[in-house]
Amino acid sequence: MNEDIRDMVFKRASNDQIKKKALQLGMHTLRMDGWEKIKAGITTLNEVIRVTQQD
């Protein structure tokens, strides 16, 4: 967490706003990391979907 994100949290920014800013700053989501692991042959699509399943 950097100062920009910390300020957004303290100002009660929405989750979407914080995520957007974090992505701009270079964060990778768990699902994005999973896709890289699929391409590298480390895991499977089914495993990434299972672990990163969204509500």
Protein Blocks (a to p, Z undefined) as FASTA:
>chain_A
ZZklmmmmmnopafklmmmmmmmnopacfklmmmmmmmnopacfklmmmmmocZZ
